[in-house]
Amino acid sequence: MAHSVLIVDDASFMRMMIKDILEKNDFEVTGEAKDGQEAVELYKEKSPDLVTMDITMPEMDGIAALKEIKAFDPNAKVIMCSAMGQQAMVIDAIQAGAKDFIVKPFQADRVLEAINKTLG
């Protein structure tokens, strides 16, 4: 059975890029969210196997959303997505329970490596 993934990014282009990588590698994209609030709601509704979460978003950022998702489901598997130069935020995210992080622009092999490692 294909693993289900929720993609969270405020940029539709970035969501499209990661969705393309996932679908070409037999993952099922169960939802897409453009901000942290939407991500939390979709997570509760869909219970995906994995979440790719952008850090910098309007409404609620990725770290706040990560904390809410982990509070709802301590076993949630979340991989953070960040632009270069957001190292401090990445450290915050890992401390808040993120399993890994990938850097934009996305490289397919790195995305798949992080996902496969996280899903174990």
C-alpha positions as protocol buffer text, in pm:
chain_id: "A"
residue {
  index: 1
  type: MET
  ca { x: 0 y: 0 z: 0 }
}
residue {
  index: 2
  type: ALA
  ca { x: 129 y: 345 z: -90 }
}
residue {
  index: 3
  type: HIS
  ca { x: 224 y: 577 z: 194 }
}
residue {
  index: 4
  type: SER
  ca { x: 4 y: 885 z: 221 }
}
residue {
  index: 5
  type: VAL
  ca { x: 164 y: 1229 z: 236 }
}
residue {
  index: 6
  type: LEU
  ca { x: 28 y: 1573 z: 325 }
}
residue {
  index: 7
  type: ILE
  ca { x: 218 y: 1855 z: 149 }
}
residue {
  index: 8
  type: VAL
  ca { x: 230 y: 2193 z: 325 }
}
residue {
  index: 9
  type: ASP
  ca { x: 377 y: 2501 z: 155 }
}
residue {
  index: 10
  type: ASP
  ca { x: 242 y: 2849 z: 90 }
}
residue {
  index: 11
  type: ALA
  ca { x: 387 y: 2843 z: -263 }
}
residue {
  index: 12
  type: SER
  ca { x: 178 y: 2638 z: -504 }
}
residue {
  index: 13
  type: PHE
  ca { x: 485 y: 2589 z: -726 }
}
residue {
  index: 14
  type: MET
  ca { x: 674 y: 2422 z: -439 }
}
residue {
  index: 15
  type: ARG
  ca { x: 374 y: 2199 z: -361 }
}
residue {
  index: 16
  type: MET
  ca { x: 359 y: 2102 z: -727 }
}
residue {
  index: 17
  type: MET
  ca { x: 732 y: 2017 z: -735 }
}
residue {
  index: 18
  type: ILE
  ca { x: 720 y: 1793 z: -431 }
}
residue {
  index: 19
  type: LYS
  ca { x: 391 y: 1633 z: -539 }
}
residue {
  index: 20
  type: ASP
  ca { x: 552 y: 1545 z: -872 }
}
residue {
  index: 21
  type: ILE
  ca { x: 849 y: 1377 z: -698 }
}
residue {
  index: 22
  type: LEU
  ca { x: 617 y: 1184 z: -465 }
}
residue {
  index: 23
  type: GLU
  ca { x: 370 y: 1063 z: -727 }
}
residue {
  index: 24
  type: LYS
  ca { x: 650 y: 945 z: -957 }
}
residue {
  index: 25
  type: ASN
  ca { x: 772 y: 730 z: -666 }
}
residue {
  index: 26
  type: ASP
  ca { x: 441 y: 567 z: -572 }
}
residue {
  index: 27
  type: PHE
  ca { x: 342 y: 789 z: -280 }
}
residue {
  index: 28
  type: GLU
  ca { x: -17 y: 900 z: -245 }
}
residue {
  index: 29
  type: VAL
  ca { x: -66 y: 1273 z: -188 }
}
residue {
  index: 30
  type: THR
  ca { x: -371 y: 1289 z: 40 }
}
residue {
  index: 31
  type: GLY
  ca { x: -383 y: 1665 z: 69 }
}
residue {
  index: 32
  type: GLU
  ca { x: -216 y: 2000 z: 21 }
}
residue {
  index: 33
  type: ALA
  ca { x: -222 y: 2294 z: 260 }
}
residue {
  index: 34
  type: LYS
  ca { x: -105 y: 2651 z: 204 }
}
residue {
  index: 35
  type: ASP
  ca { x: -54 y: 2745 z: 570 }
}
residue {
  index: 36
  type: GLY
  ca { x: -5 y: 2590 z: 911 }
}
residue {
  index: 37
  type: GLN
  ca { x: -366 y: 2624 z: 1023 }
}
residue {
  index: 38
  type: GLU
  ca { x: -489 y: 2437 z: 716 }
}
residue {
  index: 39
  type: ALA
  ca { x: -214 y: 2177 z: 771 }
}
residue {
  index: 40
  type: VAL
  ca { x: -332 y: 2101 z: 1125 }
}
residue {
  index: 41
  type: GLU
  ca { x: -695 y: 2067 z: 1012 }
}
residue {
  index: 42
  type: LEU
  ca { x: -604 y: 1840 z: 720 }
}
residue {
  index: 43
  type: TYR
  ca { x: -376 y: 1628 z: 939 }
}
residue {
  index: 44
  type: LYS
  ca { x: -659 y: 1564 z: 1185 }
}
residue {
  index: 45
  type: GLU
  ca { x: -897 y: 1483 z: 901 }
}
residue {
  index: 46
  type: LYS
  ca { x: -670 y: 1263 z: 686 }
}
residue {
  index: 47
  type: SER
  ca { x: -412 y: 1112 z: 928 }
}
residue {
  index: 48
  type: PRO
  ca { x: -137 y: 1089 z: 663 }
}
residue {
  index: 49
  type: ASP
  ca { x: 170 y: 868 z: 712 }
}
residue {
  index: 50
  type: LEU
  ca { x: 396 y: 1169 z: 657 }
}
residue {
  index: 51
  type: VAL
  ca { x: 386 y: 1549 z: 631 }
}
residue {
  index: 52
  type: THR
  ca { x: 626 y: 1772 z: 436 }
}
residue {
  index: 53
  type: MET
  ca { x: 604 y: 2109 z: 612 }
}
residue {
  index: 54
  type: ASP
  ca { x: 735 y: 2443 z: 492 }
}
residue {
  index: 55
  type: ILE
  ca { x: 876 y: 2654 z: 778 }
}
residue {
  index: 56
  type: THR
  ca { x: 789 y: 3006 z: 664 }
}
residue {
  index: 57
  type: MET
  ca { x: 418 y: 3053 z: 591 }
}
residue {
  index: 58
  type: PRO
  ca { x: 142 y: 3308 z: 663 }
}
residue {
  index: 59
  type: GLU
  ca { x: -125 y: 3259 z: 933 }
}
residue {
  index: 60
  type: MET
  ca { x: 63 y: 2989 z: 1125 }
}
residue {
  index: 61
  type: ASP
  ca { x: 425 y: 2899 z: 1048 }
}
residue {
  index: 62
  type: GLY
  ca { x: 552 y: 2545 z: 1006 }
}
residue {
  index: 63
  type: ILE
  ca { x: 702 y: 2515 z: 1354 }
}
residue {
  index: 64
  type: ALA
  ca { x: 376 y: 2618 z: 1525 }
}
residue {
  index: 65
  type: ALA
  ca { x: 186 y: 2375 z: 1302 }
}
residue {
  index: 66
  type: LEU
  ca { x: 438 y: 2100 z: 1378 }
}
residue {
  index: 67
  type: LYS
  ca { x: 388 y: 2154 z: 1753 }
}
residue {
  index: 68
  type: GLU
  ca { x: 8 y: 2136 z: 1715 }
}
residue {
  index: 69
  type: ILE
  ca { x: 26 y: 1820 z: 1503 }
}
residue {
  index: 70
  type: LYS
  ca { x: 266 y: 1656 z: 1752 }
}
residue {
  index: 71
  type: ALA
  ca { x: 35 y: 1752 z: 2040 }
}
residue {
  index: 72
  type: PHE
  ca { x: -256 y: 1589 z: 1854 }
}
residue {
  index: 73
  type: ASP
  ca { x: -52 y: 1285 z: 1744 }
}
residue {
  index: 74
  type: PRO
  ca { x: 283 y: 1229 z: 1920 }
}
residue {
  index: 75
  type: ASN
  ca { x: 375 y: 970 z: 1653 }
}
residue {
  index: 76
  type: ALA
  ca { x: 329 y: 1210 z: 1361 }
}
residue {
  index: 77
  type: LYS
  ca { x: 611 y: 1198 z: 1107 }
}
residue {
  index: 78
  type: VAL
  ca { x: 695 y: 1545 z: 980 }
}
residue {
  index: 79
  type: ILE
  ca { x: 978 y: 1653 z: 752 }
}
residue {
  index: 80
  type: MET
  ca { x: 1048 y: 2026 z: 745 }
}
residue {
  index: 81
  type: CYS
  ca { x: 1124 y: 2213 z: 423 }
}
residue {
  index: 82
  type: SER
  ca { x: 1339 y: 2522 z: 444 }
}
residue {
  index: 83
  type: ALA
  ca { x: 1522 y: 2767 z: 225 }
}
residue {
  index: 84
  type: MET
  ca { x: 1896 y: 2803 z: 266 }
}
residue {
  index: 85
  type: GLY
  ca { x: 1999 y: 3008 z: 566 }
}
residue {
  index: 86
  type: GLN
  ca { x: 1718 y: 2896 z: 800 }
}
residue {
  index: 87
  type: GLN
  ca { x: 1943 y: 2676 z: 1015 }
}
residue {
  index: 88
  type: ALA
  ca { x: 1821 y: 2819 z: 1347 }
}
residue {
  index: 89
  type: MET
  ca { x: 1460 y: 2745 z: 1251 }
}
residue {
  index: 90
  type: VAL
  ca { x: 1554 y: 2394 z: 1139 }
}
residue {
  index: 91
  type: ILE
  ca { x: 1708 y: 2329 z: 1483 }
}
residue {
  index: 92
  type: ASP
  ca { x: 1386 y: 2458 z: 1649 }
}
residue {
  index: 93
  type: ALA
  ca { x: 1184 y: 2226 z: 1426 }
}
residue {
  index: 94
  type: ILE
  ca { x: 1395 y: 1921 z: 1509 }
}
residue {
  index: 95
  type: GLN
  ca { x: 1364 y: 2002 z: 1880 }
}
residue {
  index: 96
  type: ALA
  ca { x: 987 y: 2032 z: 1834 }
}
residue {
  index: 97
  type: GLY
  ca { x: 975 y: 1682 z: 1688 }
}
residue {
  index: 98
  type: ALA
  ca { x: 1046 y: 1705 z: 1316 }
}
residue {
  index: 99
  type: LYS
  ca { x: 1211 y: 1387 z: 1185 }
}
residue {
  index: 100
  type: ASP
  ca { x: 1426 y: 1546 z: 915 }
}
residue {
  index: 101
  type: PHE
  ca { x: 1447 y: 1846 z: 687 }
}
residue {
  index: 102
  type: ILE
  ca { x: 1494 y: 1909 z: 318 }
}
residue {
  index: 103
  type: VAL
  ca { x: 1627 y: 2226 z: 160 }
}
residue {
  index: 104
  type: LYS
  ca { x: 1472 y: 2416 z: -127 }
}
residue {
  index: 105
  type: PRO
  ca { x: 1506 y: 2396 z: -419 }
}
residue {
  index: 106
  type: PHE
  ca { x: 1408 y: 2033 z: -381 }
}
residue {
  index: 107
  type: GLN
  ca { x: 1633 y: 1761 z: -518 }
}
residue {
  index: 108
  type: ALA
  ca { x: 1436 y: 1443 z: -582 }
}
residue {
  index: 109
  type: ASP
  ca { x: 1698 y: 1206 z: -440 }
}
residue {
  index: 110
  type: ARG
  ca { x: 1729 y: 1404 z: -115 }
}
residue {
  index: 111
  type: VAL
  ca { x: 1350 y: 1427 z: -76 }
}
residue {
  index: 112
  type: LEU
  ca { x: 1313 y: 1051 z: -123 }
}
residue {
  index: 113
  type: GLU
  ca { x: 1605 y: 976 z: 108 }
}
residue {
  index: 114
  type: ALA
  ca { x: 1449 y: 1184 z: 388 }
}
residue {
  index: 115
  type: ILE
  ca { x: 1105 y: 1030 z: 335 }
}
residue {
  index: 116
  type: ASN
  ca { x: 1227 y: 672 z: 321 }
}
residue {
  index: 117
  type: LYS
  ca { x: 1445 y: 723 z: 629 }
}
residue {
  index: 118
  type: THR
  ca { x: 1153 y: 880 z: 819 }
}
residue {
  index: 119
  type: LEU
  ca { x: 904 y: 610 z: 724 }
}
residue {
  index: 120
  type: GLY
  ca { x: 1166 y: 349 z: 814 }
}
